[in-house]
Amino acid sequence: MKRAFALWPYAAVCTAMILGAASSAPAAQDNQLARTPPMGWNDWYQYECKVSDSIMRANADALVNNGMKAAGYVYVNIDDCWQGKRDGKGFIHPNERFPDMKALGDYIHSKGLKFGIYSSPGPKTCGGYEGSYRHEEQDAQTYAKWGVDFLKYDWCSAANVYKPEEMRGAYGKMYDALRRTGRPMVYSLCQYGLEAVWRWGPEVGGNLWRTTDDIGGDYDRVSLFGFQHNGLEKFVGPGHWNDPDILQIGIGKLNNDEGRTQMTLWCLLAAPLLAGNDLTKMSRETLEILTNPEVIAVDQDSLGVEGHRVWQEGPLEVWMKPLGDGSKAVGLFNRSGSGLPISVRFAAIGIGHSAQVRDLWARKDLGLVSEKYTVEVPRHGAALIKVKAENSKL
């Protein structure tokens, strides 16, 4: 969401990456949740502070009715602007747009879905509403009472009360409070990649952590935020994921080729898949992009490996993600301004001379292919294939 308190520190993060990092993720506090990247919906990019109880219910209904729940999207997450005032004992209450938060949680659960909410370790949220600063225990207890399953915890005004080196402690404090409630809640750290969070996110209980600023925008933002993840793959695994922010598909700034690019790249990155569009008004093409089962399976693969870049020539890139069945998912990306052919050589991804190839967007077997696979990729577009050794079946 648009923040009043922090800007993306590109130079600091790039410097941290250049200086190098540990060869593996740090020891994790593991709540046994998010064994695959979480999937669901978040209201922010569509509704911002106009969100309400009725909007959340309508989108929960749509998630069930349009097939997205069946495809794996189960979290229905309220972002900022739901908070009202604290009572005399310090407990938070929702504002007038959310008359009964527990009832809303019960409604979401009645649909077989999970309920997410939002706060900040600072005194105020990004939207200027009540944060959790010095009320961590009370807020955690309140979320548990409401039946919350997912907390997005957004740095925002925390920069006014914590030093950068105190960020870990601030996030750890809320994780400890959540754990003491006894209710399992996925914990999403939203601090824009500050302090190289991928190195310490698991230590403070993070199931996912934002690696970027807010993505809201066009293809250039999606491209910048997604492709910068090369090299961060060693920090993720079941229960702990890099988060390049919410899917922009169907919001209106991406065409269908660009939407397939974001979906392809996010799935190769093993990123959380949180749709951000209005689910009650969605084109057939948008729904098809969001629910292709073979593409989603790449993201949700049980091996839990994040993909990485294996080849680049200017604006053309090839990324590869190993899968649990021994095959490889391969994305071919055209970041240029015109359609171009892109190839992947099987030897470059450890397959051998020939391979069985399947087009995952078309959901079509392409048969045995020798040496390399080549495809014409449109401007800002992507292809996604599954590749397996010659003597294997896809």
Buried (B, 14 or more C-beta within 10 A) or exposed (E): BEBEBBEBBEEBBEEBBEEEBEEEBBEBBBBEBBBBBBBBBBBBBBBBBEBBBEBBBBBBBBBBEBEBBEBBBBBBBBBBBBBBEBEEEEBBEBBEBBEEBBBBBEBBBEBEBBBBBBBBBBBBBBBBBBBBBEBBBBBBBBBBBBBBBBBBBBBBBBBEBBEEEEBBEBBBBBBBBBBEBEBBBBBBBBBBBBBBBBBBBBBBBBBBBBBBBBBBBBBEBBBBBBBBBBBBBBBBBBBBBBBBBBBBBBBEBBBBBBBBBBBBBBBBBBBBBBBBBBBBEBEEBBBBBBBBEBBBBBBBBEBBBBBBBBBBEEBBBBBBBBBEEEBBBBBBBBBBEEEBEBBBBBEBBEBEEBBBBBBBBEEEEBEEBEEEBBBEBBBBBBBBBBBBBBEEEB
